[in-house]
Amino acid sequence: MGILWLNICMNLKPVLRNLVYRSEKTLQKFRFSSNSRPERDWPILLGISFPKSGTHLLDQILLGFSSVAPFAKRVHSFYAEYEGGSGVKHQPEQALAWLDALRPRDVASAHLFARADAARRVCSPGFVPYFIFRDPRDVVVSHVHYVTDMESRHVHHDYYRSLPDFEARLKVSILGRPEASVEFPDIAARFAPYLDWLDHREVLPIRFEDLIHARAAALTRIMDHLLARLPLHASRPVILNALETSINPKKSPTFRSGRTGEWRKVFSGEHKKLFKDISADLLIKLGYEENNDW
């Protein structure tokens, strides 16, 4: 009887979550009823992120728009190209089905590859998309801490824990695991499917570092990207304040240290060489270096 009740509760959980979400969206619509519906309807706010690059931070900022417009007050859903627990890679059709299931005024979050079909949807008038990324050298450092210490259900957790030290784990985060039964390529190959988001003017690129060291300017860009799509009744200072106050570092795992450039403290000469050997001009493309003499 206990197992049956547990199964019933587990099945009810997503139903109740969806009910709460839709109820909140309805309340938001009434709250901002004086805001006339845009000619092309309200867009979907979509935060695309490279893993370990500030996903939760961008989510918080986009949800800040719910204080000044009838957008959802919580993230509708999250999509990732890989299943965290099993490491299984999703089919492209699954990403498209997820995008098609979103509705006006939703706020959604995704580790989403820039495939042509997905880009056509994301760059359509129905979306206001953002893409956040981070120095890949800091990404691999963050990845080690996350897989080893923060997410015991991660498909690579046991393997990382079996390695002798941080230095060995960092090498794996840089080089990947080509021998593994599930796909885990090197850091450059992991970033490659996201690079094309930088070539779509409809998608606003955001460097995680700018949200730490030049936050006012970064938030202004985020605000202006939406205002270029539709006007809001609130003044610019009010909108910026809503975005700023929505940030809660304690709820963002990327704020583990609250600093950037941590790779400089832990990269050995060997780590630098390995990274340069596999990354080619990735850091130059992303604007983190002018050449490979770092």
N, C-alpha and C positions, 0 to 999 in steps of 0.2 A: 504493500500500500504506500509505503514511504517513497519508493522509487517511482511509482506511478504519479504521486503528487509532485515529486521533483520534476518529472518530465513535463507535466502540465504547466508548472510554473515557468520552466525554461521556454516552452512554446508560447506562453502568454507574454513573456518579457518584451520581445520585439513588437508585438501588437500594441501593448500599452505604451511603449516608447514612441511608436508612430502616432498613436492617439494624442499623446501629450504634445508632440511636435506640431501636429496639425492644429490643435487647439491654440497653441501659442501663436502660430501664424495667423489664425483668424483674429485673435486679440490684437495682434500687431496691425492688421488691416483696419480694424475699427479705431485703434489708437491714432493712426495717421490717415483717417478718412478724409481729412481736408486736402491731402495730397492727391491730386487727380492722377489717374492711371496714365502712364506714358502711352504715346501712340503705338509703340511696338511692345507694349506691356513692360512690366518690371523685369529686369534681367536676372540671371543667376550669377551670384558672385562665386567664382571658382578660384581657389588657391591651389596651384600646382607647385610641388616641391620636390627637390632631390632629397632622398633620405638623409637624415641627420643634418639638415640645413635650416631648421627653424620652422618646421611644419606647424607646430602648435602656436608659435608666436604669430605667424601669418593668420592662422585661424582666429586668434583672439582679436587681431586688428580688424579683420573683415567683419567680425561680429559686432565691432564697435559701430558700424553703420546702422545697426538696429536701434540705436538711440536717437537717430535723426531721420529715419525712413522706415517703411514697413517691411524690412528684411527680417528673416528668421533670427531668433535670439540664441540659437544653438546650431551647430553643424548638422546638416541633414544626414550626411553619411561620408564615409571615407573609403577610397578605393586605392589599392596598391597592386602593382603589376606582379608581385610575388606574395604568396601566402606565407605569413610570418612563421607559423608553427611548423609547416611542412617544407617550405621553400619551393613549392610547386609554382611554376610560372603560369599566369592566366593567359587565356587566348585573347587575341585582339577583339573578338566579338563581345567578350565580357565587358571590356572597357566601353565599347560603344553602347551596349545595353544600359550600363550604369549612367552614362551621360544622358541618354534618351529618357531615363526615368526621372531626371531632375525637373523641377518646375519653377516658374517665375517666383522670385523673392527667396529662393533657397540660397543657403550658403553651404558650399561643399568643398571638400578637401581631397587631394589625390597625389600619389606618386604616379604620374601619368606620362607614358612615353609619347613623344611628338610624332606619332604615326600620321600619315596623310589623312586618313578617314577621321581620326580623332581631332586633328587640327582643324578640319573643315567645320566640325561641329563647334569646337571651342571658340573659333574665330568668327562665328556667326553673330548676328545682332542679339541673339538670346542670351549671350554670356558676356560678362566682364571678367576676363581672366588675368591672373597674376602668376608669376613664376619666381619663386625664391630659391637661391642657391648659395653656396658657401665655399670658401677656399677648400678645395679637395684634400689638402694636407690636414686641415683641421677636421674634415669629415672622417678621415680614416682613424684619427685619434678618438673622436667621439664614438665612432663605430665600435672600437675596442671596448670602451667603458660600457657602452649600451649592451652589447652581446654578452660580455663577461659578467657584469655586475647588476644590470638593471632588468634584463628580460630573460628569465630562466626558461621560458617557453620557446625562445628563438631556436630555429633549426640548427644553428651552429654553436649554441651555448655550451653544450657538453664538450665539443671539440676545443673551443677556446679555453675552457677551464682545464683541459688536459695538458695544455701547452705550459712550458716551464716558467715563462715570465711575460711581462708586458712587451718587451722587445720582440719576442717571437710572435705574439698576437698581432702586433703592428705590421709585421712583415706579411702576415696572412691578409690583413685588411687592405694592404697595398696590392698584393699580387693575386688575391682571390684563392680559390681552391679548385684548380682545374681537374683534380683527381676525384672530387666529390660526386656523389650520385645526383645531387641537385645543383642547378646552375648558380655559380657564384664567381663571376669573372673579376678581373683586376679593376682598379678604381677608374681607369680611363675608359674601359669598355662598359663599366656600369654607368658612366656619365653620358656616353655617346648617344643613347636613345633620347636624351633630354635636350641635346644641344640645339636642335632645330626650333625649340620654343623661342630662342633668342632672335630668330629671323622673321618672326611674325609681329608686325607692328601692333596688332590687336592685343598682344600679351605684354603686360608690363613686367620687365625684368627687375628683380630686387635682390641686391646683395645683402646677405644676413649681416655682414659687417657694418653696412650703412645704418641698419636699425639699431646698432650698438653705439656707433661713433658719430653718426650724423642723423639722428632720429627725426628731428623736426623736418629736415629736407626730404627724408625718405617718406614720412607720413604725408607730406604735402603732395608728393608724386602719386602716392596711392590714392589720395583724395581726388586729385585732378584727373586721374585715369577714369574714375567713375563719373565725375562731373562732365567729362567730355562726352559721355554716353547719355546722361540725363541730368537735368538740373534738380537740385534739392532745395526745399524751402529754408532749411537752416543756413545760417551764415558760415563762412569759411572758418572763423575762429571756433565756433561751436562744434563744427564737424571735426576739426583737428583735435579739439579737447576730448571728444567722444572716442576717437581712435587711440589717443594717448592713454586715457584712463581705462581702456579695455585691456591693456597689457598687464598680465600677472605673471612675472618671471617664475614664481614658485610652481606654476602649473605647466611650465615649458621645460621638458627634459634637456633641451639644448642649452639652457642656462645653467648647466651643471657647474661651471666655473664662473660664468658671467663675464668671460674674457674672450678675446680672439687672438689668433697667432700662437696658440698653445703648442702647435707642432714644433716651434723653434726650441722648446724645452726638452722634447723627447725624441726628435729625429736624430739618429746617429748618422755618421758618414755613409754607412751602408744603406740606411733607410732612404737617404737623399738620392743615392745612386739608383736604387731600385725604383724609386718613384720617377726619376727622370727617364730611366730606360723604358718604362712602359707608358708614360703619360704624353710623350712627344711635346706638342705645343698647347696642351690643354690649359695650362695656367695663363698662357699668353692670350688665348681666345677669350678666357673669362675675365681678363683684365687684372690678374693678380701679380703678374710679372711681365717685364718687357722683353726678357730673354731667358735662357736656361742657365744663366750664371748666378744662381741663388744658393 
